[in-house]
Amino acid sequence: MTRSVLAVAAHPDDIEFLMAGALMALAEAGYQLHYWNIADGCCGSMTTDRATTARIRLAEAEAAAASIGATFHPPLCADLEVFYTLPLLQQVTSVIRAIEPEIVLTHAPSDYMEDHMQVARLAVTGAFCRGMPNFPVAPPQAITAQKTTVYHAQPYQNRDPLGKLVMPELFVDTTDLVERKVAMLACHKSQKEWLDQSQGMGSYLEALRDMDRQVGSLSQQYAFAEGYRRHLYAGFCDPDDDPLATALAGRTLRNPAY
């Protein structure tokens, strides 16, 4: 059976900033990649209307996924409409059952933006419900007994919403991958102007380098890195399962504090 990994995030470009390095490395380790943004990005513009913006961002996200050979899954709702609701949970669970991912990468459970946190909740419960025959999903999809390990990426700026530093449990070295991440992020051409205007981020592409550089600094070993925390195993996998660390053994570092 081919192993697969699902990266599920809130908006087009979140995966690129937070999870793309691990995806690229997992592809090299033989994993099938799945790329999914739950929201369509329709609010990410100061100049185009919602429908036009959503079309632009859909094409950009599809190009980004294709650039790393990932299967693209279409969004489910509009920006700021990501809520922990039964219809969304049924759709998320259906996709997770169909993919049967060994690894799920998603947002931090506590982050600066509500959409991020809601996606994390949906991804966690969707993975938990993958094998429950009495939970109906839409579209209908057979249950799976596949063990799944869920990993939470770092929150924005490595801090929770109250500014407390969040330390990763597992560091993934992206030093040799960061420029590939930048090239993938460059597929989202519409976002440079939007983020410069709305959040004052300065250089859109340099912001990605800065984020990986910050996590690398936290590792005290890598120049650039992504960080992850493993969700509690109960209901998902065996206590010692850590497929991300196992698959990427040559480029990971475990935080001894965990």
C-alpha positions as CSV (number, residue, x, y, z in Angstrom):
1,M,0.0,0.0,0.0
2,T,1.3,3.4,-1.0
3,R,1.7,5.7,2.0
4,S,0.1,9.1,1.7
5,V,0.2,12.5,3.5
6,L,-2.6,15.1,3.6
7,A,-1.7,18.7,4.2
8,V,-4.9,20.5,5.2
9,A,-4.9,24.3,5.8
10,A,-7.2,27.2,5.8
11,H,-6.2,29.4,2.9
12,P,-4.3,29.2,-0.4
13,D,-0.6,29.8,0.6
14,D,-0.8,28.5,4.2
15,I,0.6,25.2,3.2
16,E,3.5,26.8,1.4
17,F,4.5,28.9,4.5
18,L,4.0,26.2,7.1
19,M,4.2,22.6,5.7
20,A,5.6,22.5,2.1
21,G,9.1,21.5,3.2
22,A,7.8,18.4,5.0
23,L,5.7,17.6,1.9
24,M,8.6,17.9,-0.4
25,A,10.8,15.7,1.8
26,L,8.0,13.1,2.2
27,A,7.6,12.9,-1.6
28,E,11.3,12.0,-1.8
29,A,10.6,9.3,0.8
30,G,7.9,7.8,-1.4
31,Y,4.7,9.4,0.0
32,Q,1.8,10.4,-2.2
33,L,1.0,14.1,-1.5
34,H,-2.4,15.6,-1.0
35,Y,-2.9,19.4,-0.9
36,W,-6.1,20.9,0.5
37,N,-7.2,24.4,1.5
38,I,-10.6,24.5,3.2
39,A,-11.4,28.1,2.3
40,D,-11.3,29.6,-1.2
41,G,-9.3,32.8,-0.5
42,C,-12.1,35.0,-1.8
43,C,-11.4,37.8,0.8
44,G,-7.7,38.0,-0.2
45,S,-7.9,41.1,-2.4
46,M,-8.3,44.9,-2.2
47,T,-9.1,45.2,-5.9
48,T,-11.1,42.2,-7.3
49,D,-14.6,41.0,-6.2
50,R,-15.1,37.8,-4.2
51,A,-15.9,35.5,-7.2
52,T,-13.0,36.8,-9.2
53,T,-10.6,36.6,-6.3
54,A,-11.7,33.0,-5.6
55,R,-11.1,32.0,-9.2
56,I,-7.6,33.6,-9.2
57,R,-6.6,31.9,-6.0
58,L,-8.0,28.6,-7.1
59,A,-5.8,28.6,-10.2
60,E,-2.8,29.7,-8.1
61,A,-3.3,26.9,-5.6
62,E,-3.7,24.3,-8.3
63,A,-0.4,25.5,-9.8
64,A,1.3,25.3,-6.4
65,A,0.1,21.8,-5.8
66,A,1.1,20.7,-9.3
67,S,4.6,22.1,-8.8
68,I,5.3,19.5,-6.2
69,G,3.3,16.7,-7.7
70,A,0.5,16.8,-5.1
71,T,-3.1,15.9,-5.7
72,F,-5.2,19.0,-5.3
73,H,-8.5,18.9,-3.4
74,P,-10.9,21.9,-4.0
75,P,-12.0,24.2,-1.2
76,L,-15.2,23.8,0.7
77,C,-16.2,27.3,1.7
78,A,-15.4,31.0,1.6
79,D,-12.9,32.8,3.7
80,L,-14.2,33.6,7.3
81,E,-16.9,30.9,6.8
82,V,-14.8,28.1,8.3
83,F,-16.7,26.9,11.3
84,Y,-16.9,23.7,13.2
85,T,-20.2,22.6,11.7
86,L,-21.6,19.2,10.9
87,P,-21.8,19.7,7.1
88,L,-18.1,20.8,7.0
89,L,-17.0,18.0,9.3
90,Q,-18.8,15.4,7.1
91,Q,-17.1,16.7,4.0
92,V,-13.7,16.7,5.7
93,T,-14.1,13.2,7.1
94,S,-15.2,11.9,3.7
95,V,-12.0,13.1,2.0
96,I,-9.8,11.7,4.8
97,R,-11.5,8.3,4.5
98,A,-10.9,8.4,0.7
99,I,-7.2,9.3,1.0
100,E,-6.4,7.1,4.0
101,P,-3.4,9.3,5.0
102,E,-0.8,7.9,7.3
103,I,0.2,11.5,8.1
104,V,-2.0,14.6,8.4
105,L,-0.4,18.0,8.6
106,T,-2.6,20.8,9.8
107,H,-2.6,24.2,11.6
108,A,-1.6,24.7,15.2
109,P,-4.6,24.3,17.6
110,S,-4.0,27.9,18.9
111,D,-3.1,30.5,16.3
112,Y,-3.6,34.1,15.5
113,M,-6.5,33.6,13.1
114,E,-9.8,31.8,13.7
115,D,-9.9,30.1,10.3
116,H,-6.6,28.3,11.1
117,M,-7.9,27.0,14.4
118,Q,-11.2,25.8,13.0
119,V,-9.4,23.9,10.2
120,A,-7.2,22.2,12.9
121,R,-10.3,21.2,14.8
122,L,-12.0,19.8,11.6
123,A,-8.9,17.9,10.5
124,V,-8.4,16.4,14.0
125,T,-12.0,15.2,14.3
126,G,-12.2,14.1,10.7
127,A,-9.2,11.9,11.2
128,F,-10.7,10.6,14.5
129,C,-14.0,9.7,12.7
130,R,-12.4,8.0,9.8
131,G,-13.3,4.5,11.1
132,M,-16.7,5.2,12.7
133,P,-19.4,3.5,10.6
134,N,-22.2,5.3,12.4
135,F,-20.9,8.7,11.4
136,P,-22.4,9.5,8.0
137,V,-20.2,11.6,5.7
138,A,-20.8,13.6,2.5
139,P,-20.3,12.3,-0.1
140,P,-20.6,8.8,1.3
141,Q,-17.3,7.0,1.8
142,A,-16.4,3.7,3.3
143,I,-14.7,3.7,6.6
144,T,-11.0,3.0,6.9
145,A,-8.9,1.2,9.5
146,Q,-5.7,3.1,8.4
147,K,-3.7,4.4,11.4
148,T,-3.3,8.2,11.1
149,T,-0.9,10.4,12.9
150,V,-1.8,14.1,13.1
151,Y,0.9,16.8,13.3
152,H,0.3,20.5,14.0
153,A,2.5,23.0,12.3
154,Q,3.8,26.1,14.0
155,P,1.5,29.0,14.5
156,Y,2.2,32.3,12.8
157,Q,5.4,33.9,14.1
158,N,5.8,30.8,16.4
159,R,3.5,32.4,19.0
160,D,0.0,31.7,20.3
161,P,-2.6,34.4,20.1
162,L,-1.4,35.9,23.4
163,G,2.2,36.1,22.2
164,K,3.6,33.1,24.1
165,L,6.4,31.3,22.3
166,V,5.4,27.9,21.0
167,M,8.3,25.4,20.7
168,P,8.1,22.6,18.2
169,E,8.3,19.0,19.3
170,L,9.9,18.0,16.0
171,F,12.1,20.1,13.7
172,V,12.3,19.3,10.0
173,D,15.4,20.7,8.3
174,T,14.4,22.7,5.2
175,T,17.7,24.3,4.5
176,D,18.0,22.6,1.1
177,L,14.3,23.0,0.4
178,V,13.6,26.6,1.4
179,E,14.1,28.0,-2.1
180,R,11.8,25.3,-3.5
181,K,9.2,26.5,-1.0
182,V,9.7,30.1,-2.2
183,A,9.2,29.0,-5.8
184,M,6.0,27.2,-4.7
185,L,4.8,30.2,-2.9
186,A,5.5,32.4,-5.9
187,C,2.6,30.6,-7.6
188,H,0.3,32.7,-5.4
189,K,1.1,35.9,-7.3
190,S,-2.1,37.7,-6.2
191,Q,-1.1,37.6,-2.6
192,K,2.0,39.7,-2.5
193,E,0.1,43.0,-3.0
194,W,-2.8,41.9,-0.7
195,L,-0.5,41.0,2.3
196,D,1.6,44.0,1.8
197,Q,-1.5,46.2,2.0
198,S,-3.5,44.3,4.7
199,Q,-0.7,43.0,7.1
200,G,2.4,45.0,6.2
201,M,4.4,41.9,5.6
202,G,6.9,43.6,3.2
203,S,8.4,41.1,0.8
204,Y,6.0,38.2,0.5
205,L,8.6,35.6,-0.5
206,E,11.2,36.9,2.1
207,A,8.5,36.4,4.8
208,L,8.7,32.7,4.1
209,R,12.4,32.6,4.4
210,D,12.2,34.6,7.6
211,M,9.7,32.1,9.1
212,D,11.8,29.1,8.3
213,R,14.9,30.9,9.6
214,Q,13.1,31.6,12.9
215,V,12.2,27.9,13.4
216,G,15.7,26.9,12.4
217,S,17.0,29.2,15.1
218,L,14.8,27.6,17.7
219,S,16.3,24.2,16.7
220,Q,19.8,25.5,17.4
221,Q,21.0,23.2,14.6
222,Y,19.4,24.0,11.3
223,A,19.6,27.2,9.3
224,F,16.0,26.8,8.1
225,A,13.3,24.5,9.5
226,E,9.7,23.8,9.9
227,G,8.3,22.8,13.3
228,Y,5.6,20.3,14.3
229,R,3.9,19.0,17.4
230,R,2.3,15.5,17.3
231,H,-1.4,15.2,18.3
232,L,-2.1,12.7,21.1
233,Y,-2.2,9.2,19.7
234,A,-5.5,8.1,21.3
235,G,-8.0,7.2,18.6
236,F,-5.6,7.8,15.8
237,C,-2.6,5.5,16.0
238,D,-0.3,3.5,18.3
239,P,1.4,5.3,21.2
240,D,4.9,5.1,19.6
241,D,3.8,5.9,16.0
242,D,5.8,8.9,14.7
243,P,5.8,8.4,10.9
244,L,7.0,11.9,10.1
245,A,10.1,11.5,12.2
246,T,10.6,8.0,10.8
247,A,10.2,8.9,7.2
248,L,12.5,12.0,7.5
249,A,15.0,10.5,9.9
250,G,17.9,12.2,8.1
251,R,16.5,15.7,8.4
252,T,14.7,15.8,11.8
253,L,15.6,16.8,15.3
254,R,13.4,16.1,18.3
255,N,13.1,18.7,21.0
256,P,14.5,17.1,24.2
257,A,12.0,19.1,26.3
258,Y,9.2,16.8,25.0
